[in-house]
Amino acid sequence: MEGGNSPNLQLQQLPLATAAVSVQPHTDSFSYKENLIGALLAIFGHLVISIALNLQKYSHIRLAGSKDLRAYFRTKTWWCGLFLLMLGELGVFSSYAFAPLSLIVPLSAVSVIASAIIGIIFIKEKWKPKDFLRRYVLSFVGCGLAIVGTYLLITFGPNSHEKMTGENITRHLVSWPFLLYMLVEIIVFCLLLYFYKERNMNYIVVILLLVALLGSMTAVTVKAVAGMIVVSIQGNLQLDYPIFYIMLVCMIATAIFQATFLAQASQLYDSSQIASIGYILSTTVAITAGATFYLDFTGEDVLHICMFALGCLIAFLGVFLITRNRKKSVPFEPYISMDAMPGMQNMHDKGIAVQPDLKASFSYGALENNDTMPEIYTPATLPIVQEQHGSKGVSAPPYRVLEHSKKE
């Protein structure tokens, strides 16, 4: 009897064992599929955003170089760029719902690569082949390194997937690793803000560190909001949880303050410096926040983590080389109104001072933008001060030149 029952027991246990083994590969393949979908959405979004920004800039340049008196928002080119910008932002926003945060954030290097390529394609000047390669060799090398780094990021990126439900997000929010991380981030942010506002330490690293700290919270909240929306669309409603609206408010607030600090940085520094340093700092801080809040690297082996870190370093180097190749700025040259000097011809036309040409040329690439550089200022006629002296024998100088510093 025992011998007759043993084959039946083996036959009954065989399907159960087979079913248990077949579940895990299906889950892994599905999670890798989600990674691929999220990565493709992020790449598509950043590519479209780069095209949209350059298209809007092209619209401004055409209006500035023509006699058309229309406003920029009355042109079809600008509206087309706005539509593409919204489409790209929607693609990036949707990518956070599919792939881990630490995988999506470094893919913003695609926008830098696209801006560099678009800037090279729309060059106004005609270069000889030797001069062209010599001038843009860093851009080509940087694009190649950034593409290699992006490939490594997608291949060896974290593969942790969790449904963004209200319970899961609340559990992560009150976990001690994230609370400790938030405490350190708040202290660092307050110190940087104190040195920036009170001590006038307006260094580019200080400003972009403020942007990176705010951007990490923006990325965390964006993933939570996007994930809860996707889960709600799939049938499990999550919009009635208070944590959804808390994350939504934090996302909007941090994005607004982040844009404010970026605008202040763009008034002081070149856009290419902001693009390279900002990408490195924001990516590093956002990956740290994703690993702390969403536990992106839990269960990953050391090889995958090392290859992912190598991909980040290669992408950083590529972005740095791309933004390194930028046009030299034209320094500000103050001038004196010649009519203030005795014996000189009047150089005024209808009461308006004739100003020298700064030769600040426009270009189409977003990374070649020189119109926000601190070295280029609007020229102004230096004030003339007539000095009165008590002694009649000493004649007063006809004019005095006041120093014009960058801070003024």
DRENDO-615684 format. One record per residue (C-alpha): residue number from 1; x, y, z. Coordinates in steps of 0.1 Angstrom, whole numbers, padded with zeros to 4 digits. Layout:
N
+------+-------+-------+-------+
| resi |     X |     Y |     Z |
+------+-------+-------+-------+
|  NUM |     X |     Y |     Z |
...
+------+-------+-------+-------+
REM end
This chain:
408
+------+-------+-------+-------+
| resi |     X |     Y |     Z |
+------+-------+-------+-------+
|    1 |  0000 |  0000 |  0000 |
|    2 |  0028 |  0024 |  0009 |
|    3 |  0046 |  0016 | -0024 |
|    4 |  0014 |  0021 | -0044 |
|    5 |  0007 |  0054 | -0028 |
|    6 |  0042 |  0069 | -0033 |
|    7 |  0039 |  0073 | -0071 |
|    8 |  0005 |  0090 | -0066 |
|    9 |  0021 |  0114 | -0040 |
|   10 |  0049 |  0122 | -0064 |
|   11 |  0024 |  0129 | -0092 |
|   12 |  0004 |  0151 | -0070 |
|   13 |  0034 |  0171 | -0058 |
|   14 |  0049 |  0175 | -0093 |
|   15 |  0025 |  0201 | -0107 |
|   16 |  0028 |  0222 | -0074 |
|   17 |  0065 |  0223 | -0077 |
|   18 |  0064 |  0232 | -0113 |
|   19 |  0039 |  0260 | -0107 |
|   20 |  0061 |  0274 | -0079 |
|   21 |  0091 |  0275 | -0101 |
|   22 |  0073 |  0291 | -0130 |
|   23 |  0061 |  0321 | -0111 |
|   24 |  0095 |  0337 | -0104 |
|   25 |  0108 |  0339 | -0140 |
|   26 |  0075 |  0355 | -0150 |
|   27 |  0078 |  0381 | -0123 |
|   28 |  0114 |  0389 | -0133 |
|   29 |  0106 |  0393 | -0170 |
|   30 |  0077 |  0415 | -0162 |
|   31 |  0098 |  0437 | -0140 |
|   32 |  0125 |  0441 | -0166 |
|   33 |  0097 |  0449 | -0191 |
|   34 |  0086 |  0477 | -0168 |
|   35 |  0122 |  0490 | -0166 |
|   36 |  0124 |  0491 | -0204 |
|   37 |  0090 |  0509 | -0207 |
|   38 |  0101 |  0535 | -0181 |
|   39 |  0135 |  0540 | -0197 |
|   40 |  0120 |  0544 | -0231 |
|   41 |  0094 |  0569 | -0218 |
|   42 |  0121 |  0589 | -0201 |
|   43 |  0144 |  0589 | -0231 |
|   44 |  0115 |  0600 | -0254 |
|   45 |  0104 |  0627 | -0229 |
|   46 |  0139 |  0642 | -0225 |
|   47 |  0145 |  0641 | -0263 |
|   48 |  0112 |  0659 | -0270 |
|   49 |  0118 |  0685 | -0243 |
|   50 |  0152 |  0693 | -0258 |
|   51 |  0137 |  0697 | -0293 |
|   52 |  0109 |  0718 | -0278 |
|   53 |  0132 |  0742 | -0260 |
|   54 |  0154 |  0747 | -0291 |
|   55 |  0123 |  0752 | -0312 |
|   56 |  0110 |  0780 | -0289 |
|   57 |  0145 |  0796 | -0289 |
|   58 |  0145 |  0794 | -0327 |
|   59 |  0112 |  0813 | -0326 |
|   60 |  0126 |  0841 | -0305 |
|   61 |  0157 |  0844 | -0327 |
|   62 |  0136 |  0846 | -0359 |
|   63 |  0116 |  0874 | -0343 |
|   64 |  0147 |  0893 | -0331 |
|   65 |  0164 |  0891 | -0365 |
|   66 |  0134 |  0902 | -0386 |
|   67 |  0111 |  0932 | -0388 |
|   68 |  0081 |  0912 | -0375 |
|   69 |  0065 |  0931 | -0346 |
|   70 |  0044 |  0901 | -0334 |
|   71 |  0049 |  0888 | -0299 |
|   72 |  0065 |  0854 | -0295 |
|   73 |  0033 |  0838 | -0283 |
|   74 |  0016 |  0847 | -0316 |
|   75 |  0039 |  0825 | -0337 |
|   76 |  0031 |  0789 | -0347 |
|   77 |  0067 |  0778 | -0340 |
|   78 |  0065 |  0789 | -0303 |
|   79 |  0032 |  0771 | -0298 |
|   80 |  0045 |  0740 | -0315 |
|   81 |  0075 |  0741 | -0291 |
|   82 |  0051 |  0745 | -0261 |
|   83 |  0030 |  0715 | -0272 |
|   84 |  0062 |  0694 | -0276 |
|   85 |  0074 |  0706 | -0242 |
|   86 |  0041 |  0694 | -0225 |
|   87 |  0043 |  0661 | -0243 |
|   88 |  0079 |  0655 | -0232 |
|   89 |  0071 |  0664 | -0196 |
|   90 |  0042 |  0640 | -0197 |
|   91 |  0065 |  0612 | -0209 |
|   92 |  0090 |  0619 | -0181 |
|   93 |  0063 |  0620 | -0156 |
|   94 |  0048 |  0587 | -0167 |
|   95 |  0082 |  0570 | -0167 |
|   96 |  0084 |  0573 | -0129 |
|   97 |  0054 |  0551 | -0125 |
|   98 |  0071 |  0522 | -0143 |
|   99 |  0108 |  0522 | -0135 |
|  100 |  0127 |  0528 | -0102 |
|  101 |  0136 |  0564 | -0093 |
|  102 |  0174 |  0557 | -0094 |
|  103 |  0171 |  0545 | -0130 |
|  104 |  0150 |  0574 | -0144 |
|  105 |  0169 |  0603 | -0129 |
|  106 |  0203 |  0597 | -0147 |
|  107 |  0185 |  0595 | -0180 |
|  108 |  0182 |  0632 | -0181 |
|  109 |  0216 |  0631 | -0199 |
|  110 |  0196 |  0624 | -0230 |
|  111 |  0185 |  0661 | -0231 |
|  112 |  0221 |  0672 | -0229 |
|  113 |  0231 |  0649 | -0257 |
|  114 |  0202 |  0661 | -0279 |
|  115 |  0210 |  0698 | -0272 |
|  116 |  0246 |  0693 | -0282 |
|  117 |  0236 |  0675 | -0314 |
|  118 |  0210 |  0701 | -0323 |
|  119 |  0235 |  0729 | -0315 |
|  120 |  0260 |  0714 | -0340 |
|  121 |  0234 |  0708 | -0367 |
|  122 |  0221 |  0744 | -0366 |
|  123 |  0255 |  0761 | -0366 |
|  124 |  0254 |  0794 | -0386 |
|  125 |  0291 |  0795 | -0394 |
|  126 |  0307 |  0774 | -0421 |
|  127 |  0338 |  0756 | -0409 |
|  128 |  0363 |  0736 | -0427 |
|  129 |  0364 |  0699 | -0419 |
|  130 |  0396 |  0701 | -0399 |
|  131 |  0384 |  0732 | -0379 |
|  132 |  0350 |  0716 | -0374 |
|  133 |  0365 |  0684 | -0359 |
|  134 |  0390 |  0703 | -0338 |
|  135 |  0363 |  0726 | -0324 |
|  136 |  0337 |  0699 | -0317 |
|  137 |  0358 |  0669 | -0309 |
|  138 |  0350 |  0672 | -0272 |
|  139 |  0313 |  0672 | -0280 |
|  140 |  0316 |  0640 | -0301 |
|  141 |  0336 |  0623 | -0274 |
|  142 |  0312 |  0635 | -0247 |
|  143 |  0281 |  0623 | -0267 |
|  144 |  0297 |  0588 | -0271 |
|  145 |  0305 |  0585 | -0234 |
|  146 |  0271 |  0597 | -0224 |
|  147 |  0255 |  0571 | -0247 |
|  148 |  0277 |  0543 | -0233 |
|  149 |  0268 |  0555 | -0197 |
|  150 |  0231 |  0555 | -0206 |
|  151 |  0233 |  0519 | -0219 |
|  152 |  0250 |  0508 | -0187 |
|  153 |  0224 |  0525 | -0166 |
|  154 |  0195 |  0508 | -0184 |
|  155 |  0212 |  0474 | -0184 |
|  156 |  0224 |  0473 | -0148 |
|  157 |  0198 |  0496 | -0133 |
|  158 |  0178 |  0486 | -0101 |
|  159 |  0150 |  0461 | -0107 |
|  160 |  0129 |  0468 | -0076 |
|  161 |  0092 |  0473 | -0083 |
|  162 |  0065 |  0480 | -0058 |
|  163 |  0029 |  0492 | -0062 |
|  164 |  0026 |  0528 | -0053 |
|  165 | -0003 |  0524 | -0029 |
|  166 | -0011 |  0548 | -0001 |
|  167 | -0001 |  0522 |  0026 |
|  168 |  0033 |  0515 |  0010 |
|  169 |  0041 |  0552 |  0006 |
|  170 |  0031 |  0560 |  0041 |
|  171 |  0052 |  0531 |  0054 |
|  172 |  0083 |  0544 |  0035 |
|  173 |  0076 |  0579 |  0047 |
|  174 |  0078 |  0571 |  0084 |
|  175 |  0107 |  0546 |  0081 |
|  176 |  0137 |  0555 |  0101 |
|  177 |  0163 |  0556 |  0072 |
|  178 |  0142 |  0582 |  0054 |
|  179 |  0136 |  0602 |  0085 |
|  180 |  0173 |  0603 |  0092 |
|  181 |  0180 |  0612 |  0056 |
|  182 |  0154 |  0640 |  0058 |
|  183 |  0170 |  0653 |  0090 |
|  184 |  0204 |  0655 |  0074 |
|  185 |  0190 |  0671 |  0042 |
|  186 |  0171 |  0698 |  0061 |
|  187 |  0202 |  0707 |  0081 |
|  188 |  0224 |  0709 |  0050 |
|  189 |  0198 |  0729 |  0032 |
|  190 |  0194 |  0754 |  0060 |
|  191 |  0232 |  0758 |  0062 |
|  192 |  0235 |  0764 |  0025 |
|  193 |  0206 |  0788 |  0025 |
|  194 |  0222 |  0808 |  0054 |
|  195 |  0255 |  0811 |  0036 |
|  196 |  0238 |  0820 |  0003 |
|  197 |  0215 |  0846 |  0017 |
|  198 |  0233 |  0860 |  0047 |
|  199 |  0270 |  0856 |  0037 |
|  200 |  0264 |  0863 |  0000 |
|  201 |  0282 |  0831 | -0010 |
|  202 |  0266 |  0829 | -0044 |
|  203 |  0289 |  0802 | -0057 |
|  204 |  0275 |  0779 | -0084 |
|  205 |  0281 |  0748 | -0063 |
|  206 |  0261 |  0764 | -0034 |
|  207 |  0231 |  0774 | -0056 |
|  208 |  0230 |  0741 | -0075 |
|  209 |  0233 |  0721 | -0042 |
|  210 |  0201 |  0739 | -0031 |
|  211 |  0185 |  0730 | -0064 |
|  212 |  0197 |  0693 | -0061 |
|  213 |  0183 |  0690 | -0026 |
|  214 |  0149 |  0704 | -0037 |
|  215 |  0150 |  0683 | -0068 |
|  216 |  0155 |  0650 | -0049 |
|  217 |  0123 |  0657 | -0030 |
|  218 |  0106 |  0666 | -0063 |
|  219 |  0117 |  0633 | -0078 |
|  220 |  0104 |  0613 | -0047 |
|  221 |  0070 |  0630 | -0048 |
|  222 |  0067 |  0627 | -0086 |
|  223 |  0072 |  0590 | -0084 |
|  224 |  0046 |  0587 | -0056 |
|  225 |  0020 |  0608 | -0074 |
|  226 |  0026 |  0591 | -0108 |
|  227 |  0025 |  0556 | -0093 |
|  228 | -0007 |  0562 | -0074 |
|  229 | -0024 |  0576 | -0105 |
|  230 | -0014 |  0545 | -0125 |
|  231 | -0026 |  0522 | -0098 |
|  232 | -0059 |  0541 | -0097 |
|  233 | -0063 |  0538 | -0135 |
|  234 | -0057 |  0500 | -0131 |
|  235 | -0087 |  0498 | -0108 |
|  236 | -0074 |  0502 | -0073 |
|  237 | -0084 |  0538 | -0064 |
|  238 | -0057 |  0556 | -0045 |
|  239 | -0068 |  0592 | -0048 |
|  240 | -0088 |  0591 | -0016 |
|  241 | -0057 |  0587 |  0005 |
|  242 | -0044 |  0619 |  0022 |
|  243 | -0008 |  0610 |  0014 |
|  244 | -0016 |  0615 | -0023 |
|  245 | -0024 |  0652 | -0018 |
|  246 |  0005 |  0657 |  0006 |
|  247 |  0028 |  0644 | -0021 |
|  248 |  0011 |  0665 | -0047 |
|  249 |  0016 |  0697 | -0027 |
|  250 |  0052 |  0689 | -0019 |
|  251 |  0059 |  0682 | -0056 |
|  252 |  0045 |  0715 | -0067 |
|  253 |  0062 |  0735 | -0039 |
|  254 |  0096 |  0720 | -0044 |
|  255 |  0094 |  0724 | -0082 |
|  256 |  0086 |  0761 | -0078 |
|  257 |  0115 |  0768 | -0054 |
|  258 |  0138 |  0747 | -0076 |
|  259 |  0129 |  0769 | -0106 |
|  260 |  0135 |  0800 | -0085 |
|  261 |  0170 |  0790 | -0076 |
|  262 |  0177 |  0779 | -0112 |
|  263 |  0166 |  0813 | -0124 |
|  264 |  0190 |  0830 | -0100 |
|  265 |  0219 |  0807 | -0111 |
|  266 |  0212 |  0815 | -0147 |
|  267 |  0216 |  0852 | -0140 |
|  268 |  0251 |  0846 | -0126 |
|  269 |  0266 |  0817 | -0145 |
|  270 |  0267 |  0803 | -0180 |
|  271 |  0240 |  0778 | -0190 |
|  272 |  0266 |  0751 | -0199 |
|  273 |  0281 |  0752 | -0164 |
|  274 |  0247 |  0750 | -0149 |
|  275 |  0238 |  0720 | -0171 |
|  276 |  0270 |  0700 | -0163 |
|  277 |  0273 |  0707 | -0125 |
|  278 |  0236 |  0706 | -0120 |
|  279 |  0232 |  0673 | -0137 |
|  280 |  0260 |  0657 | -0116 |
|  281 |  0248 |  0671 | -0083 |
|  282 |  0210 |  0665 | -0089 |
|  283 |  0216 |  0629 | -0101 |
|  284 |  0237 |  0620 | -0072 |
|  285 |  0214 |  0634 | -0046 |
|  286 |  0183 |  0620 | -0063 |
|  287 |  0197 |  0585 | -0065 |
|  288 |  0206 |  0587 | -0028 |
|  289 |  0170 |  0598 | -0020 |
|  290 |  0155 |  0570 | -0041 |
|  291 |  0177 |  0544 | -0025 |
|  292 |  0167 |  0557 |  0009 |
|  293 |  0130 |  0562 |  0004 |
|  294 |  0120 |  0535 | -0021 |
|  295 |  0149 |  0511 | -0013 |
|  296 |  0158 |  0508 | -0050 |
|  297 |  0189 |  0487 | -0045 |
|  298 |  0175 |  0462 | -0020 |
|  299 |  0183 |  0427 | -0032 |
|  300 |  0207 |  0438 | -0059 |
|  301 |  0241 |  0421 | -0061 |
|  302 |  0274 |  0439 | -0059 |
|  303 |  0282 |  0435 | -0096 |
|  304 |  0250 |  0452 | -0107 |
|  305 |  0255 |  0481 | -0083 |
|  306 |  0291 |  0486 | -0094 |
|  307 |  0282 |  0486 | -0131 |
|  308 |  0254 |  0510 | -0124 |
|  309 |  0278 |  0533 | -0106 |
|  310 |  0303 |  0530 | -0135 |
|  311 |  0275 |  0540 | -0159 |
|  312 |  0267 |  0571 | -0138 |
|  313 |  0304 |  0581 | -0138 |
|  314 |  0307 |  0576 | -0176 |
|  315 |  0275 |  0597 | -0181 |
|  316 |  0289 |  0624 | -0158 |
|  317 |  0321 |  0625 | -0178 |
|  318 |  0302 |  0627 | -0211 |
|  319 |  0280 |  0655 | -0199 |
|  320 |  0310 |  0674 | -0186 |
|  321 |  0329 |  0671 | -0220 |
|  322 |  0298 |  0682 | -0239 |
|  323 |  0293 |  0713 | -0218 |
|  324 |  0330 |  0720 | -0217 |
|  325 |  0329 |  0729 | -0254 |
|  326 |  0312 |  0763 | -0253 |
|  327 |  0318 |  0797 | -0269 |
|  328 |  0340 |  0822 | -0252 |
|  329 |  0321 |  0851 | -0238 |
|  330 |  0327 |  0887 | -0249 |
|  331 |  0338 |  0908 | -0219 |
|  332 |  0320 |  0940 | -0211 |
|  333 |  0338 |  0971 | -0223 |
|  334 |  0325 |  1003 | -0207 |
|  335 |  0325 |  1035 | -0227 |
|  336 |  0323 |  1072 | -0222 |
|  337 |  0299 |  1095 | -0238 |
|  338 |  0321 |  1115 | -0261 |
|  339 |  0300 |  1146 | -0260 |
|  340 |  0311 |  1151 | -0224 |
|  341 |  0346 |  1157 | -0235 |
|  342 |  0354 |  1193 | -0246 |
|  343 |  0363 |  1197 | -0283 |
|  344 |  0348 |  1163 | -0293 |
|  345 |  0320 |  1159 | -0318 |
|  346 |  0285 |  1152 | -0304 |
|  347 |  0276 |  1115 | -0309 |
|  348 |  0240 |  1117 | -0299 |
|  349 |  0211 |  1109 | -0323 |
|  350 |  0178 |  1124 | -0311 |
|  351 |  0189 |  1123 | -0275 |
|  352 |  0198 |  1086 | -0275 |
|  353 |  0235 |  1077 | -0269 |
|  354 |  0252 |  1056 | -0296 |
|  355 |  0262 |  1023 | -0280 |
|  356 |  0290 |  1000 | -0292 |
|  357 |  0282 |  0966 | -0307 |
|  358 |  0290 |  0938 | -0283 |
|  359 |  0290 |  0912 | -0311 |
|  360 |  0270 |  0888 | -0289 |
|  361 |  0258 |  0863 | -0316 |
|  362 |  0229 |  0839 | -0310 |
|  363 |  0230 |  0802 | -0316 |
|  364 |  0203 |  0775 | -0318 |
|  365 |  0217 |  0749 | -0294 |
|  366 |  0205 |  0752 | -0258 |
|  367 |  0240 |  0746 | -0245 |
|  368 |  0254 |  0773 | -0267 |
|  369 |  0232 |  0800 | -0252 |
|  370 |  0253 |  0830 | -0243 |
|  371 |  0225 |  0855 | -0237 |
|  372 |  0223 |  0848 | -0199 |
|  373 |  0260 |  0850 | -0192 |
|  374 |  0271 |  0874 | -0164 |
|  375 |  0299 |  0889 | -0185 |
|  376 |  0275 |  0904 | -0210 |
|  377 |  0257 |  0935 | -0195 |
|  378 |  0236 |  0962 | -0211 |
|  379 |  0260 |  0991 | -0217 |
|  380 |  0251 |  1024 | -0200 |
|  381 |  0266 |  1059 | -0203 |
|  382 |  0288 |  1065 | -0173 |
|  383 |  0276 |  1094 | -0152 |
|  384 |  0295 |  1127 | -0153 |
|  385 |  0303 |  1145 | -0121 |
|  386 |  0313 |  1182 | -0122 |
|  387 |  0335 |  1189 | -0093 |
|  388 |  0336 |  1224 | -0077 |
|  389 |  0368 |  1237 | -0062 |
|  390 |  0372 |  1266 | -0039 |
|  391 |  0403 |  1280 | -0055 |
|  392 |  0398 |  1300 | -0087 |
|  393 |  0432 |  1292 | -0101 |
|  394 |  0425 |  1254 | -0102 |
|  395 |  0403 |  1244 | -0131 |
|  396 |  0379 |  1214 | -0125 |
|  397 |  0384 |  1184 | -0147 |
|  398 |  0358 |  1181 | -0175 |
|  399 |  0347 |  1146 | -0165 |
|  400 |  0353 |  1118 | -0141 |
|  401 |  0350 |  1081 | -0149 |
|  402 |  0332 |  1060 | -0123 |
|  403 |  0342 |  1023 | -0120 |
|  404 |  0315 |  0999 | -0131 |
|  405 |  0318 |  0966 | -0113 |
|  406 |  0299 |  0934 | -0120 |
|  407 |  0281 |  0936 | -0087 |
|  408 |  0265 |  0969 | -0097 |
+------+-------+-------+-------+
REM end
